Amino acid sequence: MRCPSCNSLDTQVKDSRPTEDSAVIRRRRVCMACNFRFTTFERVQLRELTVIKRNGRRVPFDRDKLVRSLQISLRKRPVESERVEKMVSTIVRELESGGEAEVSSEAIGEIVM
């Protein structure tokens, strides 16, 4: 893992533990070059997904973009970020287990709705 402070590849894991729902592993790391401490989160990825946009362009699926989009649409609602994360995990799991490596942006929108 590359250090976000000095870009060194020499980092060491100091602490590793699963999150509450055990879907993500949280790791505390320290850079051996500059002693900067940072946290990484690791998720299981079953397959590489490609999104087919309305104009036919193909882009890699970005989980963080889905999270941001949901947070924007729910910003005036009293919804906890944990609930959004669980919802996104469910959506991603459904997309990955669907059998298709490519999915249209309209299909993602339907699943979200």
QUIMO-V609928 format. One line per field, one symbol per residue. phi: phi as a letter, one per 30 degrees, with the letter a starting at -180 (. if undefined). A space follows every 10 residues. Layout:
BEGIN
phi=???
END
This chain:
BEGIN
phi=.ddddciddc bbdcbbadde chcbccbcbb dddbidcbcb bcbdcdadcc ccdedjdcbd dbdddddddd dddcdccdcd dddddddddd ddddddddjc dcbddddddd ddd
END
